[in-house]
Amino acid sequence: MKREHYIPFDKEFLLEEQLAEFAGDEKQVEDFKKLFDIIEHYFHYEAFNLIRNIKQHYAFFDPDLHPKEREIFKDKSDFGLFKENLLKVLDLSNYRRVGQETLDQAFKDSDLIGLKLAIDLDVYKDYEIYVRGQHTAKEKVSKYIFWKKKIEVEYYDRVMIYLSYHDADYYKKNKLKKNKTLIEPGTVVLKIFKRVPKNDLETIFPNAIPKMSLTDKLLLWVPGLVGGISLLSTKVIPALITMQSAYESGETIDLLNSKTSLNQGLIALGILGAYLFRQYNNFVNKKIKYSKMLSDSLYFKNLGNNSGAFYSLLNSSEEEVLKETILAYSFLNKSETPLTEDELDHQIESWFKTKHNTDLDFDVYDALLKLKNSGLAFETNGKWEVIPLDKALVRMDEIWDGVFEYNQLVTN
């Protein structure tokens, strides 16, 4: 499993962990809490500006808005800027894009559903899936009729799907069938889910349709063909041939036996037809069961749609940036000597591995860049150190004072 930048712990939990380092020094504890608080509020302010920008440039492509309302934003929404900001938020949130090879594997295999899905990808102008966090869990799946087996299933903790639809002219020109309840031409759909099996990623596509697997087809058609041919060749056809020959030649036949043989063959064919209907009905019921399971699952796993998904993403990006910045500051602050980037990276990753049995790839570069841009850390000859807590509080207060400069406008 590939190591990720994502830190799978709540910010408050990590704060308490760092405060434990100042045990016995109440002033240091209070100062660190204040620093955490002011940095969190500043990052929230930055995120607020980002979400305002991204929503403006998404408005024209938002399927939740009425077409007349979307038209107002035609000249105000820039798709390039929307996509650029979306990718920025995904990067800050430590999401990564799923490669085509992984998607192809998901389309091919299924861990839990046990039913093949057909997805018309031509409906989409573009589609992308981004994921964050992975874990494995033991699940029971049906292997045969009376046998269930425990398998290890790999899950993604968070999954975001990006779907861009063609304009209306494209669907008319290419005569593509589309479900009007699912597709709004020219729009971009965003959906975020939690705990999605890696090999069942295809289930989050809105146009996924159940189809017969090879096993289902064999169970349906093979018994029917074999049984039907056998009955026709041994019962029905011979009885009909005998009766036809006797009729043409005028010979006397045992009509009772012929009719009995024919009736037996027809009854057997009826039974076979009933069996085939039962097999097909089982498949239909399987589709209904799957559809209910899928809708129930996605209902409880869905975390946000379209513009609502931004809030989930931006909250994630705020938390990830805050956790990275505070951890970098804390480890540099308690170090007796300045640290190189690699030394800091190793210390933090080792701390997670030793104390929390978590193997992650800490994004030390971004963390140090945030500290440097805030004036909380500086580099000398490749070695990094931070300013003391009391000075750090003063520095963050100065940054906040410079956010809104209306007093200077009045003075001038």
C-alpha positions as CSV (number, residue, x, y, z in Angstrom):
1,M,0.0,0.0,0.0
2,K,1.4,3.4,-1.1
3,R,2.3,5.8,1.7
4,E,0.2,9.0,1.7
5,H,0.5,12.6,2.9
6,Y,-2.9,12.3,4.5
7,I,-2.7,12.4,8.4
8,P,-5.5,10.1,9.7
9,F,-5.9,11.8,13.0
10,D,-8.2,14.5,14.2
11,K,-6.6,18.0,14.7
12,E,-7.7,18.2,18.4
13,F,-6.2,14.8,19.1
14,L,-2.8,15.9,17.7
15,L,-3.1,19.1,19.7
16,E,-3.4,17.2,22.9
17,E,-0.5,15.0,21.9
18,Q,1.7,18.1,21.4
19,L,0.5,19.7,24.6
20,A,1.8,16.7,26.5
21,E,5.3,17.8,25.6
22,F,4.8,20.9,27.8
23,A,3.6,19.0,30.8
24,G,4.3,21.1,34.0
25,D,4.7,24.4,32.2
26,E,1.3,26.0,32.2
27,K,2.4,29.1,30.3
28,Q,3.8,27.1,27.5
29,V,0.7,25.0,27.3
30,E,-1.5,28.1,27.1
31,D,0.7,29.8,24.6
32,F,0.7,26.7,22.3
33,K,-3.1,26.5,22.5
34,K,-3.3,30.2,21.6
35,L,-0.9,29.7,18.7
36,F,-2.9,26.7,17.5
37,D,-6.1,28.7,17.7
38,I,-4.9,31.8,15.8
39,I,-3.3,29.7,13.1
40,E,-6.5,27.7,12.7
41,H,-8.5,30.9,12.3
42,Y,-6.1,32.4,9.8
43,F,-6.2,29.2,7.6
44,H,-10.0,29.3,7.8
45,Y,-9.9,32.9,6.5
46,E,-7.8,31.8,3.6
47,A,-10.2,28.9,2.9
48,F,-13.1,31.3,2.9
49,N,-11.6,33.4,0.1
50,L,-10.9,30.2,-1.8
51,I,-14.4,28.8,-1.6
52,R,-15.9,32.1,-2.6
53,N,-13.7,32.1,-5.7
54,I,-14.3,28.5,-6.6
55,K,-18.1,28.7,-6.2
56,Q,-18.2,31.7,-8.5
57,H,-16.4,29.9,-11.3
58,Y,-18.4,26.8,-10.8
59,A,-21.8,28.4,-10.8
60,F,-22.3,28.2,-14.6
61,F,-21.6,24.4,-14.5
62,D,-23.6,23.6,-11.4
63,P,-26.4,21.2,-12.2
64,D,-28.3,22.2,-9.0
65,L,-28.9,25.6,-10.4
66,H,-31.8,26.3,-12.7
67,P,-30.7,26.8,-16.3
68,K,-31.9,30.5,-16.3
69,E,-30.0,31.1,-13.1
70,R,-26.8,29.4,-14.5
71,E,-27.0,31.7,-17.5
72,I,-26.4,34.7,-15.3
73,F,-22.9,33.3,-14.6
74,K,-22.0,32.6,-18.2
75,D,-19.5,35.4,-18.4
76,K,-18.5,35.3,-14.7
77,S,-17.6,31.6,-14.5
78,D,-14.2,30.5,-15.9
79,F,-13.9,26.7,-16.3
80,G,-10.1,26.9,-16.3
81,L,-10.0,28.8,-13.0
82,F,-12.6,26.5,-11.5
83,K,-10.6,23.4,-12.4
84,E,-7.3,25.0,-11.2
85,N,-8.8,25.9,-7.8
86,L,-10.5,22.5,-7.5
87,L,-7.2,20.7,-8.0
88,K,-5.5,23.1,-5.5
89,V,-8.1,22.2,-2.9
90,L,-7.7,18.5,-3.6
91,D,-3.9,18.8,-3.3
92,L,-4.2,20.7,0.0
93,S,-6.6,18.0,1.3
94,N,-4.1,15.3,0.3
95,Y,-6.3,13.7,-2.2
96,R,-4.6,11.8,-5.1
97,R,-6.0,10.9,-8.5
98,V,-6.8,7.3,-9.2
99,G,-4.9,6.0,-12.3
100,Q,-6.7,4.4,-15.3
101,E,-5.2,1.0,-14.5
102,T,-6.8,1.0,-11.0
103,L,-10.2,2.1,-12.6
104,D,-10.0,-0.7,-15.2
105,Q,-9.3,-3.2,-12.5
106,A,-12.4,-2.0,-10.6
107,F,-14.5,-2.2,-13.7
108,K,-13.3,-5.8,-14.1
109,D,-13.4,-7.1,-10.5
110,S,-15.9,-6.8,-7.7
111,D,-15.2,-7.5,-4.0
112,L,-18.6,-7.2,-2.4
113,I,-21.4,-6.7,-4.9
114,G,-21.0,-9.9,-6.9
115,L,-22.8,-8.3,-10.0
116,K,-21.2,-6.9,-13.1
117,L,-22.0,-3.3,-14.1
118,A,-22.3,-1.7,-17.5
119,I,-21.2,2.0,-17.6
120,D,-21.5,4.1,-20.8
121,L,-18.4,6.3,-20.4
122,D,-19.2,8.0,-23.7
123,V,-21.8,10.0,-21.8
124,Y,-19.0,11.9,-20.1
125,K,-16.8,14.5,-21.7
126,D,-14.3,13.9,-18.8
127,Y,-14.3,11.9,-15.6
128,E,-11.8,11.6,-12.8
129,I,-11.7,9.9,-9.4
130,Y,-9.7,11.2,-6.4
131,V,-9.1,9.3,-3.2
132,R,-7.6,9.8,0.3
133,G,-6.7,7.4,3.0
134,Q,-6.8,3.6,2.7
135,H,-7.5,0.7,5.1
136,T,-8.4,-3.0,4.9
137,A,-11.2,-4.9,6.6
138,K,-12.4,-8.5,6.7
139,E,-15.8,-9.0,5.0
140,K,-18.0,-12.0,4.4
141,V,-19.0,-12.6,0.8
142,S,-21.1,-15.4,-0.9
143,K,-18.9,-17.7,-2.9
144,Y,-21.5,-20.4,-3.7
145,I,-25.1,-20.9,-2.7
146,F,-24.5,-22.2,0.8
147,W,-20.9,-21.0,1.4
148,K,-19.8,-17.7,2.6
149,K,-16.1,-16.8,2.7
150,K,-14.2,-14.1,4.6
151,I,-12.0,-12.0,2.4
152,E,-9.8,-9.0,3.0
153,V,-11.2,-5.9,1.3
154,E,-9.3,-2.7,0.6
155,Y,-11.2,0.5,1.2
156,Y,-10.6,4.1,0.3
157,D,-11.6,6.4,3.3
158,R,-12.7,9.2,1.0
159,V,-13.5,9.2,-2.7
160,M,-14.4,12.2,-4.9
161,I,-15.8,11.7,-8.4
162,Y,-15.6,14.4,-11.0
163,L,-18.0,14.1,-14.0
164,S,-18.1,16.6,-16.9
165,Y,-20.9,16.3,-19.3
166,H,-21.0,17.2,-23.0
167,D,-23.2,20.0,-24.3
168,A,-26.6,19.2,-25.6
169,D,-25.6,19.4,-29.3
170,Y,-23.1,16.6,-28.7
171,Y,-25.8,14.2,-27.5
172,K,-28.0,15.0,-30.5
173,K,-25.2,14.7,-33.0
174,N,-23.9,11.4,-31.7
175,K,-27.4,10.1,-30.9
176,L,-26.3,9.0,-27.5
177,K,-29.1,7.8,-25.2
178,K,-29.2,9.7,-22.0
179,N,-31.3,9.6,-18.9
180,K,-32.6,13.1,-18.5
181,T,-33.0,12.7,-14.7
182,L,-29.2,12.0,-14.5
183,I,-27.7,14.2,-17.1
184,E,-27.8,18.0,-17.4
185,P,-25.7,18.8,-20.6
186,G,-22.8,21.2,-20.1
187,T,-22.6,20.7,-16.3
188,V,-20.0,19.3,-13.9
189,V,-21.0,16.9,-11.2
190,L,-19.0,16.4,-8.0
191,K,-19.7,13.8,-5.4
192,I,-17.8,12.8,-2.3
193,F,-18.2,9.4,-0.6
194,K,-16.7,7.6,2.4
195,R,-15.5,4.0,2.8
196,V,-15.7,2.8,-0.8
197,P,-14.1,-0.6,-1.7
198,K,-11.2,-0.2,-4.1
199,N,-12.5,-2.8,-6.5
200,D,-16.1,-1.4,-6.4
201,L,-15.2,2.1,-7.5
202,E,-17.5,1.7,-10.5
203,T,-20.5,1.8,-8.2
204,I,-20.3,5.5,-7.6
205,F,-20.9,6.3,-11.3
206,P,-24.6,7.5,-11.5
207,N,-25.2,5.5,-14.8
208,A,-24.0,2.1,-13.6
209,I,-26.4,-0.6,-14.7
210,P,-26.4,-4.2,-13.6
211,K,-25.7,-6.8,-16.3
212,M,-25.6,-10.5,-16.5
213,S,-22.2,-12.1,-15.7
214,L,-21.0,-15.1,-17.7
215,T,-22.0,-17.3,-14.8
216,D,-25.5,-15.9,-14.8
217,K,-25.8,-16.4,-18.6
218,L,-24.5,-20.0,-18.4
219,L,-26.9,-20.8,-15.5
220,L,-29.8,-19.4,-17.5
221,W,-29.1,-20.7,-21.0
222,V,-27.1,-23.9,-20.8
223,P,-29.8,-25.9,-18.8
224,G,-32.4,-24.5,-21.1
225,L,-30.6,-25.4,-24.3
226,V,-29.4,-28.9,-23.2
227,G,-32.8,-29.8,-21.6
228,G,-34.8,-28.3,-24.5
229,I,-32.8,-30.1,-27.2
230,S,-33.0,-33.4,-25.2
231,L,-36.7,-33.2,-24.8
232,L,-37.4,-32.1,-28.3
233,S,-35.2,-34.9,-29.8
234,T,-36.4,-37.8,-27.5
235,K,-40.0,-36.9,-26.9
236,V,-41.8,-34.2,-28.8
237,I,-40.3,-34.5,-32.3
238,P,-40.4,-38.4,-32.5
239,A,-44.0,-38.3,-31.4
240,L,-44.9,-35.7,-34.0
241,I,-43.0,-37.5,-36.7
242,T,-44.8,-40.8,-35.9
243,M,-48.2,-39.1,-35.9
244,Q,-47.4,-37.3,-39.2
245,S,-46.2,-40.4,-40.9
246,A,-49.2,-42.4,-39.9
247,Y,-51.5,-39.7,-41.1
248,E,-49.8,-39.5,-44.5
249,S,-49.7,-43.3,-45.0
250,G,-53.1,-43.9,-43.5
251,E,-51.7,-46.5,-41.1
252,T,-53.3,-47.1,-37.8
253,I,-51.2,-45.9,-34.9
254,D,-51.5,-46.2,-31.2
255,L,-53.0,-42.7,-30.8
256,L,-53.2,-43.0,-27.1
257,N,-49.5,-43.7,-26.6
258,S,-48.5,-41.1,-29.2
259,K,-50.6,-38.4,-27.5
260,T,-49.3,-39.5,-24.1
261,S,-45.7,-39.2,-25.3
262,L,-46.4,-35.8,-26.9
263,N,-48.1,-34.6,-23.8
264,Q,-45.2,-35.8,-21.6
265,G,-42.8,-33.9,-23.8
266,L,-44.9,-30.7,-23.8
267,I,-45.3,-30.9,-20.0
268,A,-41.5,-31.4,-19.7
269,L,-41.0,-28.3,-21.9
270,G,-43.3,-26.4,-19.7
271,I,-41.4,-27.4,-16.7
272,L,-38.2,-26.4,-18.4
273,G,-39.7,-23.0,-19.3
274,A,-40.8,-22.5,-15.8
275,Y,-37.2,-23.3,-14.7
276,L,-35.8,-20.8,-17.1
277,F,-38.3,-18.2,-16.0
278,R,-37.3,-18.9,-12.4
279,Q,-33.6,-18.4,-13.3
280,Y,-34.3,-15.2,-15.1
281,N,-36.5,-14.0,-12.2
282,N,-33.7,-14.8,-9.8
283,F,-31.4,-12.5,-11.8
284,V,-34.1,-9.8,-11.8
285,N,-34.4,-10.1,-8.1
286,K,-30.7,-10.0,-7.8
287,K,-30.6,-6.7,-9.7
288,I,-33.4,-5.3,-7.5
289,K,-31.5,-6.4,-4.3
290,Y,-28.3,-4.9,-5.7
291,S,-30.0,-1.6,-6.6
292,K,-31.4,-1.3,-3.1
293,M,-28.1,-2.2,-1.5
294,L,-26.3,0.3,-3.7
295,S,-28.8,3.1,-3.0
296,D,-28.8,2.4,0.8
297,S,-25.0,2.2,0.8
298,L,-24.4,5.4,-1.2
299,Y,-27.1,7.2,0.7
300,F,-25.2,6.7,4.0
301,K,-21.8,7.1,2.4
302,N,-22.5,10.3,0.6
303,L,-20.8,13.4,2.2
304,G,-21.6,16.1,-0.3
305,N,-22.7,16.9,-3.9
306,N,-21.7,19.6,-6.4
307,S,-21.2,23.0,-4.6
308,G,-21.9,21.3,-1.3
309,A,-18.9,19.1,-1.9
310,F,-16.6,22.2,-1.7
311,Y,-17.3,22.6,2.0
312,S,-16.3,19.1,2.7
313,L,-13.1,19.5,0.6
314,L,-12.2,22.9,2.1
315,N,-12.7,21.7,5.6
316,S,-10.4,18.8,4.8
317,S,-7.8,21.1,3.3
318,E,-7.9,23.4,6.4
319,E,-7.4,20.5,8.7
320,E,-4.5,19.0,6.7
321,V,-2.6,22.3,6.4
322,L,-3.2,23.0,10.1
323,K,-2.0,19.6,11.2
324,E,1.1,19.7,9.0
325,T,2.0,23.3,10.2
326,I,1.5,22.7,13.9
327,L,3.4,19.4,13.8
328,A,6.4,21.0,12.1
329,Y,6.4,23.9,14.5
330,S,6.1,21.6,17.5
331,F,8.9,19.3,16.6
332,L,11.2,22.2,15.7
333,N,10.3,24.0,18.9
334,K,11.2,21.1,21.1
335,S,14.4,20.2,19.3
336,E,17.5,21.4,21.1
337,T,19.3,22.0,17.8
338,P,18.1,23.2,14.4
339,L,17.0,20.4,12.0
340,T,17.4,19.8,8.3
341,E,14.3,19.2,6.2
342,D,15.1,15.5,6.1
343,E,15.8,15.2,9.8
344,L,12.4,16.9,10.6
345,D,10.7,14.6,8.1
346,H,12.2,11.5,9.7
347,Q,11.4,12.6,13.3
348,I,7.7,13.2,12.5
349,E,7.2,10.0,10.5
350,S,9.1,8.0,13.1
351,W,6.8,9.5,15.8
352,F,3.7,8.4,14.0
353,K,5.1,4.9,13.3
354,T,6.3,4.4,16.9
355,K,3.5,6.0,18.8
356,H,0.5,5.4,16.6
357,N,1.6,2.5,14.4
358,T,0.9,4.7,11.3
359,D,3.1,4.7,8.2
360,L,2.6,8.0,6.4
361,D,4.7,10.3,4.1
362,F,4.7,13.6,6.0
363,D,4.6,16.6,3.6
364,V,7.5,18.3,5.3
365,Y,8.1,20.7,2.3
366,D,4.6,22.3,2.4
367,A,4.7,22.5,6.2
368,L,8.1,24.3,6.3
369,L,6.9,26.6,3.5
370,K,3.8,27.6,5.5
371,L,6.0,28.3,8.6
372,K,8.4,30.3,6.5
373,N,5.7,32.4,4.8
374,S,4.2,33.1,8.2
375,G,7.5,34.2,9.6
376,L,7.4,31.5,12.2
377,A,10.4,29.6,11.0
378,F,13.7,30.4,9.1
379,E,16.4,28.5,7.5
380,T,20.2,28.9,8.0
381,N,22.6,26.8,6.0
382,G,20.0,24.1,5.4
383,K,19.0,24.0,9.0
384,W,15.5,25.0,10.2
385,E,14.4,26.5,13.5
386,V,11.3,28.3,14.8
387,I,10.9,31.5,16.8
388,P,9.8,31.1,20.4
389,L,6.1,30.7,21.3
390,D,5.7,34.2,22.7
391,K,7.2,35.8,19.6
392,A,5.2,33.5,17.4
393,L,2.0,34.8,18.9
394,V,3.0,38.4,18.3
395,R,3.9,37.5,14.7
396,M,0.6,35.9,14.0
397,D,-1.2,38.8,15.6
398,E,0.7,41.2,13.2
399,I,-0.4,39.1,10.2
400,W,-4.1,39.3,11.3
401,D,-3.7,43.1,11.8
402,G,-2.6,43.3,8.1
403,V,-5.5,41.3,6.7
404,F,-7.9,44.3,6.5
405,E,-6.2,47.7,6.0
406,Y,-9.3,49.9,6.0
407,N,-7.7,52.2,8.7
408,Q,-4.9,53.1,6.4
409,L,-7.4,54.0,3.6
410,V,-9.1,56.4,6.0
411,T,-5.8,57.9,7.1
412,N,-4.7,58.5,3.6
